[in-house]
Amino acid sequence: MSDIKPHPKNASGDYYVEYGCCTACDVPFSEAPGLFEYDDRNHCYVHRQPTTGGETNQMLSAIACAELQCIRYRGSDPGLFDRLAAMGEVAICDNPPAGFKPAIRNHVAFKATTSGITLRELVALFTAFLEKQTTDSFRYKIKRPRIRDDSASLQFATRLAIPGVRHKGTYDTIMFRALDASNTKGDFCAVHEDECSPGQSFVLQRWLTNSEQFDNVMWFTKDEWNANGTTGHREPC
Ligand code: SF4
């Protein structure tokens, strides 16, 4: 039994927000609109439990993208445990099954629908996608990319502009690689750091699946990536 104190206003159900750990990161309101609210002290809580597959995906995205591990799972659905393991979110479970450990899918392979895209152009497309997410209260701060012959890395962090809240997210790194023509997994892959940035899987998935320039998006754990012949997964979790 967890001794973590839930926010008293959480809707009853499997997902809840821990009381007393809120930096008002605003993530739940972009990732899962309608499922969270702020109380009168600017501390978020679960206002409504997800009732559809789409809302569950939104809740998982909020869990992955939140700055702190303050959105928690107290349910016992084996399928949900598998998805949380693929996100690396083992520590947010109150009642984990025996042997529960992370198997984070942090490698994504994809094909380009037009030939000749360079790594520099790929990074520019991803940067443009991040810049498009800018709102009055949210933006990504993006560092100058490092481009090499067969790889490119990009660092970015979230910045919030909410009255009364000073918030700076830490930098995450995405590494892009051009794959050898003999690699059946795709034309490119993108990898984010293992357990510190599971939210970046959702950011990459949104970019890749909403763009007409890419298809055949497949996700892998590190072990799956290094094994020959694995087909991967359509979703990051
Ligand atoms: S996810 Fe966490 S830090 Fe972000 S608003 Fe909710 S309780 Fe606050």
Residues whose N, C-alpha, C, O or C-beta is under 5 A from the ligand:
A	BS01	SF4	V17 C21 C22 T23 A24 C25 D26 V27 C44 A66 C70
